[in-house]
Every structure is written in structure tokens, then in C-alpha cells.
Amino acid sequence: MLRPFLALLSLFLLLGCGEAITSSTKDARILLMGDSMMAANRGSGRSVADGIERQLGEEVIDRSVYAARIIYILPLTGAAGLSIPAQLQKGEWDWVVLNGGGNDLMFGCACGRCDGMVNRLISADGTSGAIPSLVSRIRKTGAKVVYSGYLRNPGLFTPVRPCKIYGDELDRRLARLDARDPGMIFLPMSDLVPTGDPSLHQADLIHPSPKGSAAIAARISAAIRANGG
């Protein structure tokens, strides 16, 4: 039992953590955190962070990790980036861009009877829960926050289609959190995918394709420009 766990842990430690601050990136002012929606296409240089860099012409520190969750209790893999809150690095950030919650719904309750998980992530009025706590922690550093919603299925079969009802509720609650804090911007992505058009997704119809990552990056970059750059 221990050997498979250690092998899995080694893989997460190798692939996790995301990008670290180095001497060449220490002046970066944008930090990106999140799960596979952000991390997808990084190997080909066409991730969301890569797109933001091209759109804004400046460095983005990308800490996103596949399978990362907002609520994550295992300490070692959490520190490796599978805990989205643990992806937060100290720095002089003007902006922190992040997403999260999808894997909590998928792995925490299999997108079925997930009301309790949604409540743990964010309360109905947007004032409490793991997401508002993380946003508050980031805002106390002086950074503004862009919280991205998730792409929706284009109307085709996918294993995550049952998540839609809870994803929509998560969006509504994040919009209420946005309304309470002028330094936090919630950007829904629910309208980004045209019905019947799979081109913004990879073949699994879950993760964004390079085109999808570019579309997400364009919306985030526009929001940053519109709110002081």
C-alpha cells in the first residue's frame, strides 16, 4: 500500500508546485493559481498564464496544478500544490488570478447531492466558506483578485455534465462575493463555449484546448486592463 502512494506522491511533487519565483521573475506582479483549467496546455506554451503574458506583455507566475482543490487536507501533496490555498506565494502582487472548486465537487461528492460541499466552499450569501477565506487572505496582501469561473460543456456528453447545477450555483455565490468587495472580480466563463462547438475543449470535453485557454486568458486580461492594469 505504501509503495503506490509514494510513487503517486513523487509524481505530484514532480508535476505540482507550479512555477517558483526566481531572480529573473522576482519583479512579476501577477500570480496565477488554480487547477487543470489553468494548467492545461502549459507544456506547449499555450496555457491561460501564457495567454495572459502575451496579452499584457508581462510575466505571470503560474502556480496552477492539475487536480488541485480548494479544500484539501493531505499535508505533503497539499504543499506540492494540490491545495490551491497552498499555491499562494509571498510576493509584491498587484493581481492574483485564480479558479477552483470544480475538483472539490467532482472528487468530494461526485457532482451528486453536493449542496454541503458548495456550502463549504462558499455560503449562499457569499460571506463565508473556504473561497471567501482564501480571497480575504489574498486581499489582505494588497493584491486585487480575479476569480475565474469554469467553461461549460458545449451540449455534448461529458462525465462532468452533472456538475452543471452546482457550477451554476457556485457562480451565483461568487457573484455575490464580487459585489461585496471592489477589489475582487468574478469572471464567469459559462457563456464562453458556443452550443455544439467542442473546439474550446480537449477531446475529454473537460479541459480547455489551446483555443479555450486563449479565450479564458483574453477575458481575464481584459478585466485586468479595465481595472487599472
Buried (B, 14 or more C-beta within 10 A) or exposed (E): EEEEEEEEBEEBBEBBBBBEBEEEEEEBBBBBBBBBBBBBBBEEEBBBBBBBBBBBEEBBBBBBBBBBBBBBEEEEBBBBBBBBBBBBBEBEBBBBBBBBBBBBBBEBBEBEEBEEBBBBBBBEEBEBBBBBEBBBEBBEBEBBBBBBBBBBBBEEEBEBBBBBBBBEBBBBBBBBBBEEBEEBBBBBBEEBBEEEEBEBBBEEBBBBBBBBBBBBBBBBBEBBEEEEE
